[in-house]
Amino acid sequence: MTELNTTNIDTTDKEQQFEAIECQHGGYWRHDFIDHAYLYNLYFPPERFFTQLTSQIHELVLNYPVAQNVLAGLVGTLIDQPPERLVVGNGAAELIKIVSGHLAKKLIIPVPSFNEYANAAPNENVIEFALEAPSFQLDVDRFAAEAIRNQADVAVVVSPNNPTSLLVPKVDLIRLLDKLAEHSCMLIVDESFIDFAQDRDLETLEGDIAQYPNLAIFKSMSKAYGICGLRIGYMLTANAIFADQVRQGLHIWNLNGFAETFLVHAPEYQQEFLASCDRVRADRDQFYQDLCAINGFTVYRPDANYIFCRLPDHAPSGPEVARRLFVEHNIYIKHCQGKTMPESDRYIRIASRSQPENRIVAEALGAIIGSEKIS
């Protein structure tokens, strides 16, 4: 059997490599470039977790993992919530597929946002609510009115949003919940990036979950916990009927033993986790300042671990900037062409990494944009 060699893409032809990478949805670590596209915590988990994992490698490979009731208990211990409020998925994507693809009869979501909520639903079941440029802030009153007018039974808000990295204030989300509750509409708030927000504890809705039966919080643990390959996500809700409907869509062993082992040990690392989020915020804030120094660049102040930017009119398009960064500097970012928004090809999204790596990106962007400036 011939083994697929994914480490030897022709590095002399960066154009071809860029095109190949654009078609992938992961596996970037197999290729020799700096990934400023995927959004995760570089500083977690701690090295001792990998020691624990490798010490149990035989048992994890050879034995069945635990099922949903135990997984819910493990996540509940980590976030201080009763297990009956939790549904644990093979990444948040599994839960999104169940809700968008099978439960929601009419789903409304602001755009641009994380595409998977709309992609997982039948086209005729999706209502897109446009966030207005240049602010891209969510007007929750208009959003609620549109949800009610269209008789949506599920509304989705990603906060901080992807790709804009903008948080929707908690007070606005509470107002939205109250408006939607009168019309039997569930609100899903995706808090996958909330741990990188400056006032995380003041902005998360986790502590308010019992007061709002029309609220479900989704969270991909890949982002904040840096465990993309383990595929863990969860839904938190006090709505027992909705939770049971989502559980019915799960396979009996939907997480493997490696993910289970992370959840077993995660409470031991809580102080290290909080410190890692502080470090991510510090890197991101410095990156924001560096990007703001680029002439003509519009940089949105981020609440997550990535930064949303509009290219100046004299600069190349987003896809061209992404291509040049890769070909000339071996850096991969995401452009926003194809997102549902005006002038999508003028916007890019850049994941924050370490401060030295971020500085290199800012310098490379400055050179590309500056070289195109019309005198």
C-alpha positions in Angstrom: 0.0 0.0 0.0 1.4 3.4 -1.0 1.5 5.9 1.9 0.3 9.4 1.2 3.2 11.8 1.7 1.6 15.1 2.7 4.8 16.6 3.9 6.4 17.0 0.5 4.2 19.3 -1.4 6.5 21.0 -3.9 7.8 23.8 -1.8 9.5 25.4 -4.9 6.1 26.1 -6.2 4.4 28.1 -3.5 1.5 29.0 -5.8 0.5 25.4 -6.2 1.0 24.8 -2.5 -1.3 27.8 -1.7 -4.0 26.4 -3.9 -3.8 23.0 -2.3 -3.9 24.4 1.2 -7.0 26.6 0.3 -8.9 23.4 -0.4 -8.0 21.8 3.0 -9.9 22.1 6.3 -7.0 21.1 8.5 -3.8 19.1 8.7 -1.8 22.3 8.4 0.8 21.0 10.8 2.0 18.6 8.1 3.1 21.5 6.0 5.9 24.0 6.5 4.2 27.3 6.9 3.1 29.7 9.7 -0.7 29.2 10.4 -2.4 32.6 11.1 -5.7 31.1 9.8 -6.9 28.6 12.4 -8.0 30.0 15.7 -6.7 28.3 18.9 -4.7 28.9 22.1 -1.0 28.4 21.4 -0.3 28.2 25.2 -2.5 25.3 26.3 -2.7 22.5 27.2 0.4 22.1 29.4 3.1 19.7 28.5 2.2 17.4 31.5 -1.1 16.6 29.8 0.8 15.0 26.9 2.8 13.0 29.4 -0.5 11.7 31.0 -1.9 10.9 27.6 1.1 9.0 26.3 1.3 7.0 29.6 -2.1 5.6 28.9 -1.8 5.2 25.1 -2.3 1.4 25.1 -5.5 1.6 27.2 -6.9 4.5 25.2 -6.4 2.7 21.9 -7.6 -0.7 23.0 -10.7 0.2 25.1 -14.1 1.7 24.5 -14.5 5.3 25.7 -17.3 6.4 28.1 -20.7 7.5 26.8 -22.7 10.7 27.1 -23.8 10.6 30.7 -20.2 10.4 32.0 -19.0 13.0 29.5 -21.6 15.4 30.6 -20.5 14.9 34.2 -16.9 15.6 33.3 -17.7 18.9 31.5 -20.1 19.8 34.3 -17.2 19.5 36.8 -15.0 21.7 34.6 -17.6 24.5 34.2 -19.5 24.0 37.5 -22.8 23.1 35.9 -25.1 20.1 36.5 -24.7 17.3 33.9 -28.3 17.3 32.9 -27.8 20.7 31.4 -25.0 19.5 29.1 -24.7 17.7 25.8 -21.2 16.9 24.7 -20.3 16.7 21.0 -17.5 15.6 18.8 -16.6 19.3 18.4 -19.3 21.9 18.4 -19.8 21.0 14.7 -21.6 17.8 15.6 -24.1 19.8 17.7 -24.5 22.4 15.1 -25.3 19.8 12.5 -28.0 18.3 14.8 -29.7 21.7 15.5 -29.3 23.4 12.2 -29.8 20.3 10.0 -32.6 18.5 11.9 -34.2 20.5 14.7 -34.5 24.1 13.4 -37.5 24.7 11.2 -36.5 28.3 10.5 -33.1 29.5 11.6 -31.9 33.2 11.6 -28.3 34.2 11.9 -26.4 37.5 11.5 -23.9 37.6 8.6 -21.0 37.6 8.2 -20.6 34.9 10.8 -19.4 31.3 11.3 -20.7 29.6 8.1 -21.4 26.2 9.6 -24.7 27.2 11.2 -26.1 28.1 7.8 -24.3 25.5 5.8 -25.6 22.7 8.0 -29.2 23.7 7.4 -31.4 23.3 4.3 -31.2 26.6 2.3 -34.9 27.2 2.6 -34.7 27.1 6.4 -32.1 29.9 6.7 -32.7 33.6 7.1 -29.5 35.8 6.9 -29.6 39.0 8.8 -27.0 41.4 7.4 -24.6 43.2 9.8 -24.2 46.7 8.5 -20.7 48.0 7.5 -18.6 49.6 8.6 -19.4 48.8 12.3 -20.6 45.2 11.9 -22.3 45.6 15.3 -25.5 43.5 15.9 -28.6 45.6 16.4 -30.5 43.1 18.6 -33.8 45.0 18.4 -33.8 44.8 14.6 -32.6 41.2 14.7 -35.4 40.2 17.1 -38.0 41.9 14.9 -36.7 40.1 11.8 -36.7 36.8 13.7 -40.3 37.3 14.9 -41.5 38.5 11.4 -40.1 35.3 9.8 -41.4 33.1 12.7 -37.9 31.7 13.3 -37.8 29.0 16.0 -34.0 29.2 16.4 -31.8 32.3 16.4 -28.0 32.1 16.5 -25.5 34.8 17.7 -21.8 34.1 17.7 -20.2 36.3 20.4 -17.4 37.2 19.9 -18.3 36.8 16.3 -16.2 35.1 13.6 -14.8 36.7 11.5 -15.3 40.2 13.0 -13.9 39.3 16.5 -16.6 41.6 18.0 -18.5 40.8 21.2 -22.2 41.4 21.6 -22.7 42.9 25.1 -24.4 40.7 27.6 -27.1 43.3 28.3 -28.0 43.2 24.6 -28.2 39.4 24.6 -30.5 39.4 27.6 -32.8 41.9 25.9 -32.8 39.6 22.8 -33.6 36.6 24.9 -36.6 38.4 26.5 -38.0 39.4 23.1 -37.6 36.0 21.5 -39.1 34.1 24.6 -42.5 35.6 23.8 -42.4 34.0 20.4 -41.1 30.5 21.3 -37.7 31.1 19.7 -34.6 29.4 21.1 -31.5 31.6 21.1 -28.1 29.9 20.6 -25.2 32.0 21.8 -21.9 30.6 20.5 -19.3 31.5 23.2 -16.4 29.6 21.6 -14.1 32.7 21.9 -15.5 34.2 25.1 -12.4 33.2 27.2 -10.3 35.7 25.2 -12.7 38.7 25.9 -11.3 41.3 28.3 -14.3 40.9 30.7 -15.0 37.2 30.2 -16.7 36.6 33.6 -18.9 39.7 33.1 -19.9 38.8 29.6 -20.6 35.1 29.5 -24.2 33.9 29.9 -23.2 30.6 31.6 -24.1 31.9 35.0 -27.6 33.0 33.8 -28.5 29.8 32.1 -31.2 28.7 34.6 -33.1 31.9 34.2 -33.7 31.6 30.4 -35.3 28.3 29.1 -35.0 29.7 25.6 -31.2 29.9 25.8 -28.6 27.4 24.7 -24.8 28.2 24.9 -22.6 26.4 22.4 -18.9 26.2 22.9 -16.1 24.6 20.8 -13.3 23.7 23.3 -10.8 23.6 20.4 -10.4 27.4 20.5 -9.8 28.3 24.1 -8.2 25.0 25.2 -6.0 24.5 22.1 -7.2 21.0 21.5 -8.5 21.1 17.9 -7.5 17.5 17.2 -9.4 16.1 20.1 -12.8 17.4 18.8 -14.7 18.4 22.0 -17.6 20.8 22.1 -20.7 21.2 24.3 -24.1 22.7 24.6 -25.3 24.1 27.9 -29.1 24.7 28.4 -31.6 24.6 31.1 -34.3 23.6 28.6 -34.5 19.8 29.3 -36.7 19.1 26.2 -34.3 20.9 23.9 -31.3 19.1 25.5 -32.9 15.7 25.0 -33.8 16.5 21.4 -30.1 17.2 20.7 -29.0 14.1 22.6 -31.2 11.9 20.4 -29.0 12.9 17.5 -25.7 11.7 19.0 -24.0 8.3 18.5 -23.5 6.3 21.7 -19.7 6.7 21.6 -19.3 10.1 19.9 -16.0 11.0 21.7 -12.9 8.9 21.8 -10.7 8.0 24.8 -8.2 10.8 24.1 -10.9 13.5 24.4 -12.3 11.7 27.5 -8.8 11.8 29.1 -8.5 15.5 28.5 -11.8 16.1 30.2 -10.8 13.9 33.1 -7.6 16.0 33.7 -8.8 19.5 32.6 -9.8 20.7 36.1 -6.2 20.1 37.3 -5.0 22.7 34.8 -7.4 25.5 35.6 -4.8 28.0 36.8 -2.6 27.3 33.8 -5.6 27.7 31.5 -6.5 31.1 32.9 -2.8 32.2 32.6 -2.7 31.0 29.0 -5.8 33.1 28.1 -4.1 36.2 29.7 -1.1 35.6 27.5 -3.2 35.2 24.4 -4.9 38.6 25.2 -1.6 40.3 25.7 -0.2 39.0 22.4 -3.5 40.0 20.6 -3.5 43.5 22.0 0.0 44.2 20.9 -0.8 42.7 17.5 -3.7 45.1 17.3 -1.4 48.1 17.9 1.1 46.8 15.3 -1.6 46.5 12.7 -3.1 49.9 13.5 0.3 51.4 12.5 -0.2 50.3 8.8 -1.2 53.3 6.8 -4.8 53.1 5.5 -5.5 49.8 7.2 -8.9 49.6 9.1 -8.4 47.4 12.1 -11.4 46.4 14.3 -10.6 46.2 18.0 -10.8 42.5 18.8 -12.5 40.6 21.6 -11.3 37.2 20.4 -7.8 35.8 19.5 -8.0 37.0 15.9 -8.3 40.4 14.2 -10.6 41.5 11.4 -9.3 44.1 9.0 -10.4 46.1 6.0 -7.7 46.6 3.3 -7.3 50.2 2.0 -8.7 50.8 -1.5 -5.3 51.2 -3.0 -4.2 47.7 -1.7 -4.6 44.4 -3.5 -7.8 42.3 -2.8 -8.0 40.0 0.2 -7.4 36.9 -1.8 -4.3 38.5 -3.4 -2.9 39.7 -0.1 -3.4 36.2 1.3 -1.7 34.7 -1.7 1.3 37.0 -1.5 1.7 36.5 2.2 1.9 32.8 1.6 4.1 32.9 -1.5 6.5 35.6 -0.4 6.5 35.2 3.4 5.2 31.6 4.1 2.4 32.9 6.1 -1.2 31.7 5.8 -4.2 33.9 6.7 -7.9 33.9 5.9 -9.4 36.3 3.4 -13.2 36.9 3.6 -14.1 36.7 0.0 -17.2 34.5 -0.1 -18.5 35.7 3.2 -22.0 37.2 3.1 -21.1 40.9 3.3 -20.5 43.9 1.0 -17.1 44.1 -0.5 -16.1 40.8 1.1 -12.9 40.7 -1.0 -11.6 43.8 0.9 -11.5 42.1 4.3 -9.1 39.6 5.9 -9.0 37.8 9.3 -5.7 37.1 11.0 -5.2 34.8 13.9 -3.0 36.1 16.6 0.0 33.9 17.5 3.2 34.8 19.5 4.3 38.4 19.5 7.4 37.8 17.3 5.3 35.9 14.8 2.6 38.6 14.9 5.3 41.3 14.3 6.5 39.5 11.2 2.9 39.4 9.8 2.4 43.1 10.5 5.7 44.0 8.7 4.8 41.8 5.7 1.4 43.3 5.4 2.9 46.8 5.7 5.3 46.0 2.8 2.5 44.5 0.6 0.1 47.3 1.2 2.7 50.0 1.1 4.2 48.7 -2.2 0.8 49.2 -3.8 0.2 52.7 -2.5 -0.6 55.3 -5.2 1.6 58.4 -4.8 
